[in-house]
Amino acid sequence: MNISLKQDWCGPCKFVSPVLEKLKNEGLIKLLKEDLDKNRPLGERFGITAIPTLLFFKNGELLNHPIEVQGQMLVRNGVMVGAAGEPILRQIIDQM
């Protein structure tokens, strides 16, 4: 399961949201979006300091291995900060 934590005012969130919806519709991910302005305790629980932040879960647990794409560490301790396009997100999902 992937949790996408986003804000309505966030430009990068608006960019990545359709990609995540597409991956969800293809059955590759489960998706939960959360507005951290309305749910600050959730952001605090996961130590979110930047928006957008994608959290990657597998079997109900925060992903516990790092993921590199094209030589760059993109996911560490289940957390990816920043927006990525569809090809990068597909590579991350493949490595989960």
C-alpha positions as CSV (number, residue, x, y, z in Angstrom):
1,M,0.0,0.0,0.0
2,N,1.2,3.5,-0.7
3,I,0.1,6.5,1.3
4,S,0.3,9.8,-0.5
5,L,0.3,12.7,1.9
6,K,-0.6,15.9,0.2
7,Q,-2.1,19.4,0.4
8,D,-4.6,20.9,-2.1
9,W,-2.3,24.0,-2.5
10,C,0.8,21.8,-3.4
11,G,1.8,22.1,-7.0
12,P,4.0,18.9,-7.0
13,C,1.1,17.1,-5.3
14,K,-1.2,18.1,-8.2
15,F,1.5,16.8,-10.6
16,V,1.9,13.4,-9.1
17,S,-1.7,12.8,-8.0
18,P,-2.9,11.8,-11.5
19,V,0.0,9.4,-11.9
20,L,-0.8,7.7,-8.6
21,E,-4.5,7.5,-9.5
22,K,-3.5,5.8,-12.8
23,L,-1.3,3.3,-10.9
24,K,-4.1,2.6,-8.5
25,N,-6.6,2.1,-11.3
26,E,-4.2,-0.4,-12.8
27,G,-4.2,-2.3,-9.5
28,L,-0.5,-1.8,-8.9
29,I,-1.0,0.2,-5.7
30,K,-3.6,1.0,-3.0
31,L,-3.7,4.7,-2.4
32,L,-4.6,6.9,0.5
33,K,-4.3,10.7,0.2
34,E,-4.2,12.8,3.3
35,D,-4.4,16.6,3.8
36,L,-1.8,17.3,6.5
37,D,-3.3,20.7,7.2
38,K,-6.3,18.8,8.5
39,N,-4.4,15.8,10.1
40,R,-1.2,17.1,11.6
41,P,-0.8,14.2,14.0
42,L,-0.4,11.8,11.0
43,G,2.4,14.0,9.6
44,E,4.1,14.1,13.0
45,R,3.8,10.3,13.4
46,F,5.8,9.8,10.2
47,G,8.1,12.8,10.6
48,I,7.0,14.5,7.5
49,T,8.8,17.8,6.9
50,A,8.2,18.3,3.2
51,I,5.2,18.1,0.8
52,P,4.6,16.0,-1.1
53,T,5.8,13.0,0.8
54,L,5.1,9.5,-0.4
55,L,5.2,6.6,2.1
56,F,5.5,3.1,0.8
57,F,4.0,0.2,2.6
58,K,4.3,-3.5,1.8
59,N,2.1,-6.1,3.6
60,G,0.9,-3.3,6.0
61,E,4.5,-2.4,7.1
62,L,6.5,0.7,6.2
63,L,8.9,-0.5,3.5
64,N,12.2,-1.4,5.2
65,H,14.6,-1.5,2.3
66,P,16.1,1.4,0.3
67,I,15.2,1.8,-3.4
68,E,17.6,3.4,-5.9
69,V,16.6,4.4,-9.4
70,Q,19.2,5.5,-11.9
71,G,21.8,5.6,-9.2
72,Q,19.8,7.9,-6.9
73,M,18.4,6.9,-3.5
74,L,14.7,7.7,-3.9
75,V,13.1,5.7,-1.0
76,R,14.7,5.3,2.4
77,N,12.9,3.8,5.3
78,G,9.7,3.7,3.2
79,V,9.8,7.5,2.6
80,M,10.1,9.4,-0.7
81,V,10.1,13.1,-0.6
82,G,9.3,15.1,-3.7
83,A,7.4,14.4,-6.8
84,A,8.4,11.8,-9.5
85,G,6.9,11.0,-12.8
86,E,5.3,7.8,-13.9
87,P,8.4,6.0,-15.1
88,I,10.2,6.5,-11.8
89,L,7.2,5.5,-9.7
90,R,6.8,2.3,-11.8
91,Q,10.5,1.5,-11.1
92,I,10.0,2.0,-7.4
93,I,6.9,-0.2,-7.4
94,D,8.9,-2.9,-9.3
95,Q,11.6,-2.8,-6.6
96,M,9.2,-3.1,-3.7
